[in-house]
């Protein structure tokens, strides 16, 4: 299966564990991330991202659209995508001035996807991150335009604010971000997801296609863009892409499990939506326990991809572990 970011270079390693599941895959990792203070690291990085996001989108006229955009952009959340961008840039020898504008843009794009995904014509959800969804506060029309505004502004923000990065590298980030969010990525995955609702004959291959595009594509560009901005070699970018593909699929498997096992209060959004919409999910194919095992297998493989960087890769390895340990 081709990743949306691979531009024709096929690497099916992320889905191979799902298409041919194994229960005893060795991690291949010689670095132990268990002692890393992930909670402290995430709290510090989230604070930096929140400050940057707040400053990235000042109020202007017309007030309603900026209120709506800021309402969802600043609604909290894990901020996992910008944190991954910052982490890989630092791993490859870069610094915050190079990566923070792209980190903010990634969260803008992600927020757009959530606003649109929650609309009545899509998943029709009333709550997101413990708050009323954008269209419940501002109406469907303004919510659609807020998502459009965030998407367009994301690209402008990268171009206007990135420092100390050669123009060809900025262009590559923009191209990859555009691909990840378009019909070759997130949009394409969402379309297939909508088309498959209520169908009982969907295959694992189709399910993998949906989530390597709808969920994983944006996680992939979050990881790889940080490396590009820091001037990483193509070989290092490829290793990080493989890591991102694996954590991306694991993230979705865990999401599917949590939709069944967690409460709406824990998730900050409506639980049980997949079952209500008659969606095929990984737990519906495998059951909860096997789904958890497959997610963990992907995480161990992802950690093995970055373990060669030693202790410098501890943030990425700890984030991988967090994906299967999270409760929301």
C-alpha positions in Angstrom: 0.0 0.0 0.0 1.3 3.5 -0.9 1.6 6.2 1.6 0.2 9.5 0.6 3.7 11.0 1.1 5.7 8.5 -0.9 5.2 9.9 -4.4 5.3 6.5 -6.0 7.9 4.9 -3.6 5.9 1.9 -2.3 6.6 0.8 1.3 4.0 -1.5 2.7 5.7 -2.1 6.0 3.2 -0.2 8.0 0.3 -2.3 6.9 2.1 -5.6 6.6 1.6 -6.3 10.2 -2.1 -5.8 9.8 -2.5 -7.8 6.6 -0.4 -10.6 7.9 -0.7 -10.2 11.7 1.9 -11.7 14.0 1.7 -11.9 17.8 5.4 -12.1 18.7 7.1 -9.4 16.6 10.4 -8.3 18.3 10.9 -4.7 18.7 14.5 -4.6 17.6 15.0 -1.6 19.9 18.0 -1.4 22.2 17.0 1.9 23.8 14.6 1.9 26.7 12.2 4.9 26.7 10.4 3.8 29.9 12.5 6.2 32.1 11.8 9.2 29.8 9.6 11.9 31.5 7.0 12.0 28.7 4.4 13.8 30.8 6.9 16.6 31.5 8.0 16.7 27.9 4.5 16.8 26.5 3.4 19.5 29.0 6.4 21.7 28.1 5.9 21.2 24.4 2.2 21.8 24.6 2.7 25.0 26.4 5.1 26.2 23.7 2.6 25.2 21.0 -0.3 26.8 22.7 1.6 30.1 23.0 2.6 30.0 19.4 -0.9 29.1 18.2 -2.5 31.9 20.2 -0.1 34.4 18.6 -0.5 32.9 15.1 -4.1 34.0 14.5 -4.8 37.5 15.9 -8.4 38.9 15.7 -9.4 40.9 12.7 -12.5 41.7 10.7 -14.9 40.1 10.2 -15.0 39.3 13.8 -17.3 36.3 13.5 -15.0 34.2 11.3 -11.9 34.9 13.4 -13.9 34.1 16.6 -14.9 30.8 15.0 -11.4 29.9 13.8 -9.9 30.7 17.1 -12.6 28.9 19.0 -11.6 25.5 17.5 -7.9 26.2 17.0 -7.4 27.1 20.7 -9.8 24.4 22.1 -6.9 22.4 23.6 -6.2 18.8 22.7 -3.0 16.6 22.6 -1.2 18.8 20.1 0.5 15.6 19.0 1.1 16.7 15.4 3.0 19.9 16.1 4.9 18.2 18.9 6.0 15.5 16.4 7.2 18.2 14.0 9.2 19.9 16.7 10.7 16.7 17.9 11.9 15.4 14.5 13.3 18.8 13.6 15.3 18.8 16.9 16.4 15.2 16.3 17.8 16.2 12.9 19.7 19.1 14.4 17.2 21.9 13.7 15.7 24.5 16.0 12.3 26.0 16.9 12.4 29.0 14.6 12.7 26.5 11.7 9.8 24.2 12.8 7.3 26.1 14.9 5.5 27.8 12.0 5.0 24.4 10.3 4.0 22.9 13.7 1.3 25.6 14.0 0.2 25.1 10.4 -0.2 21.3 11.0 -2.5 22.1 13.9 -4.5 24.5 11.8 -5.0 21.8 9.1 -5.9 19.2 11.8 -8.4 21.6 13.3 -10.0 22.2 9.9 -10.4 18.5 9.5 -12.1 18.2 12.9 -14.5 21.1 12.2 -15.5 19.6 8.9 -15.6 16.1 10.2 -18.1 17.1 12.9 -20.6 18.7 10.5 -24.0 17.1 10.1 -23.2 16.1 6.5 -20.2 14.1 7.8 -20.0 12.5 11.3 -22.6 14.9 12.8 -21.0 15.3 16.2 -22.1 17.8 18.9 -18.9 17.7 21.1 -15.2 17.9 20.4 -12.5 18.2 23.1 -15.2 18.5 25.7 -16.7 21.6 24.1 -19.6 22.1 21.6 -18.5 21.6 18.1 -17.9 24.6 15.9 -21.1 24.4 13.9 -23.2 24.0 17.1 -21.8 27.4 18.2 -21.5 29.3 14.9 -23.7 27.4 12.5 -22.9 25.1 9.6 -22.1 28.0 7.2 -19.6 29.7 9.4 -18.1 26.4 10.5 -17.4 25.4 6.9 -15.8 28.8 6.2 -13.7 28.6 9.4 -12.3 25.3 8.2 -11.6 26.8 4.8 -10.0 29.8 6.4 -7.7 27.7 8.6 -6.6 25.5 5.7 -5.7 28.4 3.5 -4.0 30.3 6.3 -1.8 27.3 7.2 0.1 27.5 3.9 0.5 31.3 4.2 1.7 31.0 7.7 4.5 28.5 6.8 5.7 30.8 4.0 5.6 34.0 5.9 7.1 32.9 9.2 9.6 30.1 8.7 13.1 31.2 9.5 16.6 29.9 8.6 15.3 27.3 6.1 16.3 27.4 2.4 13.3 28.0 0.1 13.5 24.6 -1.6 12.9 22.9 1.7 10.0 25.1 2.6 8.5 24.3 -0.8 8.9 20.6 -0.2 7.1 20.9 3.1 4.2 22.9 1.5 3.9 20.3 -1.3 3.8 17.4 1.2 1.3 19.1 3.4 -0.9 19.8 0.4 -0.7 16.2 -0.7 -1.4 14.9 2.8 -4.6 17.0 3.2 -6.0 16.6 -0.4 -7.6 13.9 -2.4 -4.4 11.8 -2.3 -4.5 11.9 1.5 -7.1 13.0 4.2 -9.9 14.0 1.8 -9.5 10.7 -0.2 -9.6 8.7 3.0 -12.7 10.5 4.2 -14.5 9.9 1.0 -14.0 6.2 1.1 -14.9 6.2 4.8 -18.3 7.9 4.0 -18.9 5.5 1.0 -18.4 2.5 3.2 -20.8 3.4 6.0 -23.3 0.7 6.6 -21.6 -1.8 4.3 -20.8 -5.2 5.8 -18.5 -6.5 3.1 -15.6 -4.1 3.5 -12.2 -5.7 3.5 -9.2 -5.1 5.7 -7.4 -3.7 2.7 -10.1 -1.0 2.3 -10.0 -0.3 6.0 -6.3 0.2 5.9 -6.7 2.5 2.9 -9.1 4.7 4.7 -6.9 5.1 7.7 -3.5 5.4 6.0 -5.1 8.4 4.2 -7.6 9.8 6.6 -5.6 9.5 9.9 -2.0 8.5 9.1 -1.3 11.0 6.3 -1.3 14.1 8.5 0.8 12.3 11.2 3.3 11.3 8.5 3.8 14.8 7.2 4.0 16.0 10.8 7.0 13.8 11.4 8.7 14.2 8.0 8.2 18.0 7.7 10.3 18.5 10.8 13.1 16.5 9.3 12.9 18.3 5.9 13.1 21.7 7.6 16.2 20.7 9.5 17.9 19.5 6.3 17.8 15.8 7.0 19.0 13.3 4.4 16.6 11.4 2.2 17.6 8.2 4.1 16.7 9.8 7.4 13.5 11.1 6.0 12.6 7.6 4.8 13.3 6.1 8.3 11.1 8.7 9.9 8.4 8.2 7.4 8.3 4.5 8.2 8.1 5.3 11.9 5.2 7.7 11.2 3.3 5.2 9.1 3.4 2.7 11.9 2.3 5.1 14.7 -0.4 6.5 12.4 -2.1 3.1 11.9 -1.6 2.2 15.6 -3.2 5.6 16.5 -6.3 4.7 14.5 -6.6 1.2 16.0 -6.4 2.6 19.5 -9.0 5.3 18.5 -11.3 2.5 17.3 -10.9 0.6 20.6 -11.5 3.8 22.7 -14.7 4.5 20.8 -16.0 1.3 22.4 -14.3 1.2 25.8 -14.1 4.9 26.8 -16.9 7.2 27.9 -17.9 10.4 26.1 -16.6 12.4 29.1 -13.2 10.7 28.8 -13.0 11.2 25.1 -14.3 14.7 25.0 -16.6 13.7 22.2 -19.4 11.3 21.6 -18.5 7.7 22.3 -19.9 4.8 20.3 -20.2 6.8 17.1 -18.6 4.1 14.9 -21.1 1.5 16.0 -24.0 3.9 15.5 -22.8 4.8 12.0 -22.3 1.0 11.2 -18.7 1.6 10.4 -16.2 -1.3 10.0 -13.4 -0.8 12.5 -10.4 -2.8 13.6 -12.2 -4.1 16.7 -15.2 -5.2 14.6 -12.8 -7.3 12.5 -10.5 -8.6 15.2 -12.1 -7.9 18.6 -10.7 -5.6 21.2 -7.8 -7.7 22.6 -6.4 -8.6 19.2 -6.7 -5.0 18.1 -4.6 -3.9 21.1 -2.0 -6.5 20.3 -1.7 -5.4 16.7 -1.4 -1.7 17.7 1.4 -2.7 20.1 3.1 -4.7 17.4 3.1 -1.6 15.2 4.4 0.6 18.0 7.3 -1.8 18.7 8.2 -1.8 15.0 8.0 2.0 14.9 10.4 2.3 17.9 12.8 0.0 16.1 12.9 2.4 13.2 14.3 5.3 15.3 16.3 3.4 17.9 19.5 3.8 15.9 19.6 7.5 16.9 20.0 6.4 20.5 18.9 8.7 23.4 18.2 11.5 21.0 15.2 9.5 19.8 13.7 9.0 23.3 10.9 11.6 22.7 9.8 9.8 19.5 10.0 6.4 21.2 8.1 7.7 24.3 5.4 9.3 22.1 5.0 6.0 20.3 4.4 4.2 23.6 1.9 6.9 24.6 -0.2 6.2 21.5 -1.2 2.8 22.9 -1.3 3.8 26.5 -3.5 6.9 26.1 -7.1 6.9 27.4 -8.6 9.6 25.1 
